[in-house]
Amino acid sequence: MDQPPRPDDGADLYARDHRGRVLRDRFGKPVMRRPDVRADEPAAGSGGQQPRGRHERPPAQSSATGAAGPGDPRGPGPEGVRPEPPRYRRAQAPYPPQAAPRQAYRPDHMSPVENRRPVEAPPRRQDRPSGPPPVQWPGSAPGRKRRRRRPRLRRILGVILAVVVVLGVGTAWWVDSHLNRIEALTSYDGRPGNTSGTNWLLVGSDSRAGLSEEDGERYAAGDLSEGGQRTDTIIVVHVPALGGRPTMVSIPRDSYVEVPGYGMDKINAAFSYGGPQLLQQTIEQNTGMRIDHYMEIGFGGFAGIVDAVGGVTLCPKEPISDPMAGLDVQAGCQKMDGPTALGYVRTRYTSDNGDLDRVERQREFLSAVIRQAGSFSTIINPFRSLPLVNSLTDAVTVDTRDHVWHLASLGLGLLRGSDQQTVPVSGFADTDAGSVVLWDDGAAEDLFRKMR
């Protein structure tokens, strides 16, 4: 192969191997030597040695004597000794230029530029010891221990809420299927039309049917063989349509009103003559209000509900002692059990106003029972809530079109509080029906007009 010509000044500009041949790159072009290296001219002050680049190594010496071998610029070596070829830096192509890999340096305090040393590389992570691979659980990352995930608070609350909803729905269905139902409300000619809000007719019956001898003595019920049915409690509850405060109006049992088909008589007689249907018609004709729902509580139902909720707190204004009602209490607020509370709402001969004072005690008793039954301590306590549910199904009788959600709506409305009133009266009178209570027609009409 032809050698490139040397320049006239004798300088060799091409890199050569140990045999003096010009090195060529992969494109066949001669590889240029560094511009600061002269092949035949020693650098000044170098002791006759050729200067080297920063990355070049000095020519290798012979392994035996250090003499240069054939083809070495220092001359031939001794016979029988093969000189070690000089080690040159790997030739780099002039193009394309390749940047040297960057090295991280840490400056020295004594010389910020010249004396720099490379930063030691961090130790490599040791390989895993040999052996069987660790067990990988489904869904876990390889090489990591499977953590047991804690259930989230939101999930726990969701489960609790679901359980409460299921229990509530199941309990409501059970109560609704076990309620006592009768055809209490009927349609007739001349019945008032629908009025605003919802009107309930609450009736407390004094029927002794179903009471045992033991219950009769406990409740001071008197003669259990006495037939017929009467009502000592008649309350109309008006619940406004827009969620306002309910109004609870008591109707004295001796009110002298027009009973359809029987003329003027006590309102209590309507229940004895024709049951809930005639009582409904009598109230609607004398008040102008349409009755939407009906609820009746038996004689022993009062006491059973009170005992189920653990008693109620009532506040007599004066001491009351009535052997006929089985009542003997002192004045002031006190907790009463079932038989005592029943006697408290039954007695009427121990006060000056008689039946007018009794209806006030009846409203007080009803509000106390609803307050206690709807309290948080009763709802979360299964020893109270379950007996209460059982007592309600035994003691309460509703219309055929009434359901447990209607009762719940009434209870929630009264739980917020109510305006308690009695039908305005103008006095008393003795008639063929006996001693009766006379309504104040003008004031009574104003009261019922506000509820219509």
Protein Blocks (a to p, Z undefined) as FASTA:
>chain_A
ZZddddfkopafbdcdfkopacddfkopacdddfkbcfklccehklopacddfkbccddd
dfklopacehianbpcdehiacddddddddddfbdcdddddddddddfklmklmccdddd
ddddddddedddddddehiaehiacddddddfklmmmmmmmmmmmmmmmmmmmmmmmpcc
ddfbccdehiacddehjdddddddfbfghiafklmmmnonojakbgcjddfbdcdddddf
kopacddddddfkbccddehkapadfklmmmmnommlmmmmmmmmnopacfbdcdddfkl
mmmmmmmnopaadddfbdcddfknopacdedjddddfklmmmmmmpoklcfnlmmmmmmm
mmmmmmmmmmmmmpmklmmmmklmmmmmmmmmmmpccdfkbcfklmmmmmmmmmnopadd
ddddfbdcddfkopcddddfklmmmmmmmmZZ
